Amino acid sequence: MLNQKQKIIAIDPGYDRCGVAIVEENAGKPVVVFSTCITSQKTDEQYLRLASIFKELDSLIKEHSPTHMAIETLFFSVNKKTAIKVAEARGAILALAGIKNLGVIELSPQAIKISMTGSGNATKEQVEKMVKLTVKLPTKAKLDDEIDAIALGVASLQTLHLENMKKGLAK
């Protein structure tokens, strides 16, 4: 067990939709405390969209007091314009982690897939199935981005646990 209760705000970054999950360990098992998908106004300029995401995440951090922020690393797509906008969103989100003095855990999509399914080539459907088998989800429908954030949160708890074991802080 950990000396300090770990609570993670896990973020699947985007500028259009941003998946968010608050995940913590309870009795050795991951628990989803809260999850949502933050959306920004498509008609707004990029800087306003980033400000909107920043403010909502800031509010969630104040409400839930996480110890760490987990964020998915950028996966470069064919569409460079989209990749740049997502990179800008990541920058705003990471700046918030710095302002709030949160530990940051960055995991690649492949690392999350390996953690959840055992395969770095797992499909979204396979990851979603394992998320549903690993944690209890609220009954409301979840968007892909929200499921991705939950998977990131669960994988990040495992990462933190392993790091703490290496430091002799966990069993």
N, C-alpha and C positions, 0 to 999 in steps of 0.2 A: 504494500500500500504506500501511497505517497504521503509525505509529511504535510504538504499543503494541497488542498483540494484544487484540482485543475479544472478551469472552465474556459472553453474555447469559443470565440466567435469565428466561424468558418465562412469564408466568402468566395463564391464563384464569381469572379469579376466580370463586369460588362458595363456598357454605358446605356444600353437599352433596357436590359433586365439583369439584375444582380441577385444571385441566390445567396441567402444568408441563413445560417443555422447556429444556434447556441447549443453546444454539446458539453456534457460533463460526465465524469465517471462516478457511478454510485454502486457501491458493493461490488466493485471490480468490473462493472458492465457499463458500456456507453449509454447515456440517456439524452434524448433530444428534449431540451428545455423549451425551445422556441424555434420556429423556422418561418421564413417568409421569402417573398421575391419582391425586391424593390424595383419599381419601374420608373423611368423618367419620361417626360413629355417629348414625344418625337418631334414636335414643332419647335422646341427650345434649341438655342445655340448650345454647342458642346460644353462651354464653360458653365452654363446654367444647369445642364444635366449632371455634370460632375459635382457641382455645389449641392444639388438636390440629394444625390447619393451620399455625399460626405455628411450632410446634416442628418439624414435618416440613420446612418451608421453611428454617428456620434450619439444620437439619442438612444439607440439600442445598447451601446457601450455603457452609457450612464445608467440605464435601467437594469442591465444584467451583470455589470462588473466582471467581465472576463479577465482571466490572467494572461491569456495569449490570443493572438490573432493568427488564423491560418488562412492562407491565400494560395489559390492555384497559380502555378507559373503560367506564363503566356505560351500558348500553342500557336505557332505561326501558321496562318492559313494562306490560301492563295490570294485572298483579298487583302492587300496591304493597307488600304484605307481603313477597313474594319479593324485590322490588327493594331494600327496606330491609335485608334480611338479606345480600344480595350486597354492598350498599354497606358494611355493617359488616365483611364479609370483606376488601373492598378497603382499608378503613381499617387493619385489622390488618396486612395485607400491606405497605402503604405505610409503616407505622410500622417494620416490620422493615427495609425499605430504608434508612430514616433511621438506624436503630441500626447497620446494617452499612456505612453511608456509601457506598451504591451510587448511581450515577447512575440516574435514573429516566426512562424513555421511556414515555409514555402515547399509545396509538393507539386510534382509534375502530374499531369493526367495519368501517365503510365504508372507512377508510384502509387497513386490512389487506386487504380485498377488492380494492381498487384496486391495491395493491402486488403482490398475488399473481396477479390475473387481468386487470387493466386496467379492470375494471368495479366500481363501488361497489354494483351490484345483483346481484352474483354469488351463486349458490346455495351452500350448504354443500358440495354434491357437486362443484361447479366448483372451489372453494377446495381441497378435499381432493385432487382430481385434480392441480392445479398443485403442491401440496405434494409429492405423490409423484413428480412430474416434476422438481422442483427439488432435493430432498434424498433421500438414501438412508435409508430407514426400516428399523429392525430388523424381523424377520419376525413378531414377536408382534402380535396384533390391537391396534388403537388405538381408544380411545374418542373421540367427537367433541371432547370437551374437550381431550384431548391433541393432536389434530390442530390444533385452534384455537391452542393454545399454540405449536406448531411454526411455524404460519403467522405468528403474532405475532413469534416470534423471528427468522424470516427477514426480515420486513418491518422489524423494528427494526434489524437489521444494515444494511439499505439506508439507513434513516434516519440512523444513526450515520455511515455512510460519506459521505452527502451533507453532514452537518453538519461533518465533518472536512475535506471538500473546501473548504467555504466558509472554514474557518479556515486553509487551506493545509497541513493535516496529512496529506492523502491525495491520491492522483493518480487 
